[in-house]
């Protein structure tokens, strides 16, 4: 049970760390250098957390999923804020 808690916490941290990057990424043209950098910026931090927690490479798909979900949430929030700012 303790391992499941650590894994869940790591996936949630991956999601939380990726939300600001997804939010900022939405402001750059697709496939630009900054767009690419903001997608990959949280990865070293997530890998460091996984290694410090002593988890094996089998957890990578879960943390990758959390990171992708964070990017999607961040970009959706950015788009929604832009739409609301344009509305009268």
N, C-alpha and C positions, 0 to 999 in steps of 0.2 A: 504493500500500500504506500509505503514511503517513496518508492521509486516512481510510482504513478503520479504522486504529488509533485515531485521534482520535474518530471517530464511535462506535466500540465503547466507548471509555473514557467518552464523554459519556453514552451510554445506561446504562452500568453505574453511573455517578455519579448519574444520575436515579433509578435503582432504589434505590441505597443511601440517598440523601437522603429518599426517600419511605417507607422502611420504618418509621422512628420515628413519622412522622405517621400512618401506617395503624395502628400499634400503639396510639397514644394515642386516635385517632379512634374506635376500637372501644368506648371507655368512655363515649361521649356518645350521646344519643338521635339517631336518624336525622333528618336535615334540620334539626337545631338549628344555631345560629350557629357554635358551636365545631366541629361536624362539618363544616360548609361551609368554615370557615376552615382546618382541618387538611387538607382535600383540596387546597385551592388554595395553601397556604403554600409548598410547594417550587417552584412554577411560576416566580416571579421569579428565583430562584437558578438554575434550569435555563436560563432564557432568557439570563441574564447569562453563564453559562458558554458557551452556544452562540454568543453574539455575540463574546465574547473569543476563541473558537477560530476565528472567521472563517467559520463555517458558514452556509449559506443557510437559508431557511425550509423547504426540502425535507426537512430533518432533523427537523422538528417531529413528524411522526407516530411516528418511532422513539423520540424522547425521551418523548413522551406515553405510548407503550406501556411504556417502562421505568418511568415514574412510576406508571402504573396497576398494573403488576406489583408494584412496591414497596408500594403501598397494600394490595394483596391479601395479600401475604406478611406484612406487619406485622399486619394484622387477624387473619389465620389464627393467627399466633403468639400473639397476645393471647387469642383464644378458646381455644386449646389450653392455655395456662397457667391460665386460669380453670377449665377442666374438670379439669385435674390437681390444682388446689388444692382442689376440692370432693370429689375422690375420697378415700376413706378410706385 
